[in-house]
Amino acid sequence: MSGITILMKDKFLLDTNVIIYYFNGVITDRRIDRILKESFNISIITKIEFLSWQKLYEDKALKKQAVAFISNATIYELTDDIADKVIEIRQQYKVKTPDAIIGATALVHGFDIVTNNVNDFKKLDLEIISVEVNCGVNRRSVASL
């Protein structure tokens, strides 16, 4: 997207899949490095989904790396405004709860969403930045997430 060339601090909210793919080294889209440097914002549900990965339970060293990585993010908690927006989104579009929470967080805080799953958010009134991944590279068993 052309709007990505001028990045503004705190403009983006990253979807869980972007965090997972980045941590696993399968994002081929180098714009993500700049986005993470300038605007590493996530919803609380992204923290929950990312750190719930079963492999982190089994591999304590990997868990330590994941916790250190996610600690660099600004994490947006679930507020009443976000909850109200989630309810509205789920009633109107029947979006899954985690995606509705991420989408509502972006809408309430005026963020663009950075995702690899454009279909999860295309019904919402959001600017969507799609990042490319190379799922042929499977460093840490991305499929098991």
N, C-alpha and C positions, 0 to 999 in steps of 0.2 A: 504494500500500500504506500502511496506517496506521502502520507502524513507521518510516516515513521522517521523520515529523515531529520526532522526537528523534534527532538525529544524534550519534553518538559518534566522536571522533577515531580514525582508523585502523580503522574498522569495515567499509569497503567496498573491493572490488577491482573495477576497471573493465575490462570486456571491450574488446577491440580495436575493435569496431564503435562503441562509445560514444565512444572517443577520436577516431576518424576522423570521425564525424558531428559531434561538438562542434567539432573543428578546422575543419570545413567549414561550420559555422554552420547546420546543419539540425536540431539538437535543439530541439524546441519545449517540452520539459519543463524548466521553470526550476529544478526541484529539483537538477539537475545542477550548477548554479553553487555551491550550498552543499556538495554532495558533493565537488566538486573542491577547494574551499577547505579543507575539513576532513579529507579522506581521499583524496588523489590517489595511490592505490596501483595499480600494474600489475605484471603478470608480465613477465619478460624476453621472452617470446614476443610480447607486445603491443608492446614497443619494437621488436622485429625486424619484425613485420608492418607497423606504422605507418611506420617509417622506410624500409621497402623499397618504398614507393609509387613507381612509375616517374616520376610527375610531379615528385617531389623531385629526381630525377636530372637532369631536364630543366630545372628552374627553381631555380637556386641561391638566389635570395632566399626562395622558398617553403621550401626545405630549411632555411635558416637559421632561419626562423620555427618550423618543425616541431621542430628540434633544441632551440631555446630553450623551446618549449612542453613537450616531453617531459622536459626537464631539471628541471622542477618536481615530477616524480613521484618517489615512492619505488618503486624497482624491485626486485622480489623475484626473486632468482636461482634457477636450477634446482639444488636440493639432492637428496641421496639420498632423503630423506623424500618430497619432491615426486615424484621419479622413481618411487619405489615405488608411490605413490598413482596416478600416471599409468598405470602398468602394470596395476594393479588395475581402474581405470576402463575402460581400453581392452579388457581381457579380458572384463569383465562387460557393458559397454554398447556396445562398438564405436564409441566417440566418436572423432572425428578428433583427431589428435595435438595440434594447437594448442589446441583447445577442452579437451582432457583436461589439458593443462598449466595452462591458466587455471583450470579447475575444481579441479584438485588443489592449486594454489597457494592458492586460497580455502579449501579444506577444511583444509589443513595449518595455515594461519595464522588460522583462525576468522573469515574475512571473509564478508560477504554479497556476492553478485555483482551488479553493475550492468551490464545488457545491453539490447540491443534484440532479441536473438535468444534468446528464452526457451527455445525448443525445444532449443538446444544444451546446456542445462544442467538441464532439468527432470527427467532421470533421476537426477541426483545429489542428495545430501542437503544442499542449499544453500538459504538464503533468497535469493530472486531479486527484485531491484528492476528492473522494466521501465521504460525511458524511452521517451517518444514522440519521433518524428522526423517532419519534413516533407520527404519525399524529392522533393516537387515543386520545392523550392528546391534548386538544384544549382550552388552557388557555384564549387566547384573540381572539378567532374566526379567526384562521389562514385562514380558507376558504374564509373569506370576504376580504382578501388582494388583 
